[in-house]
Amino acid sequence: MSQFILPEPIKRRRFLNSALGFGNLALASMLQRDTQAGDKTQVTGLGDGLQPDGKPHFPPRAKSVIWLFMRGGVSHMESFDPKPALNQYAGKSILETPFQDVQDPEKLKRVRVVVVNDANGQQRNKIYPLQVGFKQYGESGIEVSDWFPHLGRRVDDLSIIRSMWTTDDNHGAQVQFHSGRHMLDPRVPTIGAWVNWGLGTLNENLPQFISMGPRFFDRRDGHYLGPAYDSVGLKVDPSNPLDYAKPAGDVTPKEQRLGFDLVGNLNRIAGKSYPRDAALEARIKSYELAYRMQTAVPDVIRFDGETEATQKLYGLDQKETKPFGQQLLAARRFVEQGVRFIQIMHGGGAAGAWDQHSNLKAKHSELAMQVDRPIAGLLQDLKQRGLLDETLVVFATEFGRTPGSQGANGRDHHPYGFSVWLAGGGVKGGIAHGSTDEIGFHATESPHYVTDVHATLLHQLGLDRHRLQIPGHKRLEQDFGKVIGEILA
């Protein structure tokens, strides 16, 4: 071991601050997981032969993923799956509609919309009309809601899947969409963690799995891949993009380097005694990565070099669109630098801002305004830079909304039929795949469980989902999903 001699002027407290002030793969979260030390059910990657070699299993169509998740449940019927029959039958009981699918008693009893009166006496079983109009766009002529006009103009880049379904009818569905499992099931990795584990880095100075925006149900702390593969939470703030990323106090680069070398050596000594300590391995990797990230991350999220036209494209010139637009511009810059998986969550609060049990028209129109222009700008910018072909953009939400009303002007959760879309990364543009019935009640044509999106994403990244397994951790068949071949170019 190297000998470390502290220069006399460096006080003990100051030195410790320099040594422990490094950021990490979400250091605060990782330290809270210290109770997992020595858990041999987690993958360590230290000589156990389990970790992949970081190479795709077959030639990939995409290198990176930008994962956009609207928390709370976007109404599929007021975004990408128009249902004019809702206007035709508005105000009628859902049992009075002529659709055979709706009248299936087994399906009826599993859906919230058929409750005649809830605890507050609210009627939930009356058909609620569409709250927004639709227009056809592009050469494909696909209809998109008037709340998403900018995305409508990019519809020929989109592959819309109108037949998604899940099983959790509450917001644990956010966990289910990211992991494929109910939130109360044994904790399993999210799709971002699998990508982070399965593929090698394209840039040693940046994390390979980044998360921006509110974080609640997207994470599965304690999953068996271990904390080293969790996302790094970042803010679009060049002065402080990552919690704990700067050393505490006034520390010189020389002092910081000294502390970094000491902590790294001590961790490696401990690693020899505890070779399967996943938390320790994560700490070692995180200190090394964090030291490099201190300059690399702020440089990526500094937009001084972006033209005024580019910043306007993302909506940075308007207060409504600026926050989300900044995150998407940062995402494009991270993709350029080789980051594999950028996850951006939209909609604060425990359940998510898109959860409109009331005032759906007012709130959905407001939230759509915040994201529509920035997302369209992202697609245009990626395309004009030649990056869309190798970047897979996913727009998702945990479930849709009911065709019936909740209260006077809202819609309840609806897991049995909703929409997501993908763009770039080797998927077709200008198509609408699958469908729900005439009132958006159930996915009827080409239904897809949430992990079908995962399977498609992994396939485009060149990963065989069935080879992403860990001995001792059984995966259900639904965990693997099925590649949605109909949307692939």
Buried (B, 14 or more C-beta within 10 A) or exposed (E): EEEEEBEEEBEEEBBBBBBBBBBBBBBEBBEEBEEBBEBEEBBBBBEEEBBBEEEBBEEBBBBBBBBBBBBBBBBBBBBBBBBEBBEEBEEEBBEEBEBEBBEEEEBBEBBBBBBEEEEEEBBBBBBBBBBBEBBEBBEBEBBBBEBBBBBBBBBBBBBBBBBBBBBBBBBBBBBBBBBBBBBEBEBBBBBBBBBBBBBEBBBEBBBBBBBBBBBBBBBBEBBBBBBBBBBBBBBBEBEEBBBBBBBEEEBEEEBBEBBBBBBBEBBEEBBEEBEBBBBBBBBBBBBBBBBBBBEBBBBBBBBEEBEEEBBBBBBBEBEBBBBBBBBBBBBBBBBBBBBBBBBBBBBEEEBBBBBBBBEBBEBBBEBBBBBBBBBBBBBBBBBEEEBBBBBBBBBBBBBBBBBBBBBEBBBBBBBBBBBBBBBBBBBBBBBBBBBBBBBBBBBBEBBBBBBBBBBBBBBBBBBEBEEBEBEEBEBEEBBBBBBBEEBBE
